């Protein structure tokens, strides 16, 4: 009986985490704000960096905060309802953001959502994440570099803080962030990756 309850809790956490993570706030906010369909603007990505290309800084900030918040809420809510399911909800929420069923599985790159997830799982690692992300963004002004470096830092910082229970999870999520940035990596290698405030990322 206990085994059945365990698996039911895991499945529920996966479903709830995925549904929360798959909410496309960038698309919703740009439509509500009269900025058009985000998927036809700039890179077509649904994240805050692409929302910024609409010229609506408020919508971009809202997308950033809400994409982070949904990751945090997914972990905290599932952990509260079904103790011990926080990590699996984290993974499901992240997959939901990257591959949302509502947008034919074409989602974002996960940088903001990962920030919210890490904040819920281990706030000291989230602090490292934020410092690297914002610091590199301010100095280099290359969104992809800041996001990828911050993502890769999460399993490293978790290990340094002794949170080995979440290192593999964060490592897997970091790899997914790199995978979603593969086009950015190609442009970085060719020297054509633009900085924030210029053309397409």
Secondary structure, DSSP 8 states (H G I E B T S, - for coil): -HHHHHHHHHHHHHHHHHHHHT--HHHHHHHHTT---GGGSTT---SHHHHHTTT-HHHHHHHHHHHHHHHHHHHHHHHHHSTT-HHHHHHHHHHHHHT-GGGTT-----HHHHHHHHHHH-HHHHHHHHHHHHHHHHHH--HHHHHHHHHHHHHHHHHHTT-TTTHHHHHHHHHHHHHHTHHHHHHHHHT----TTSS--
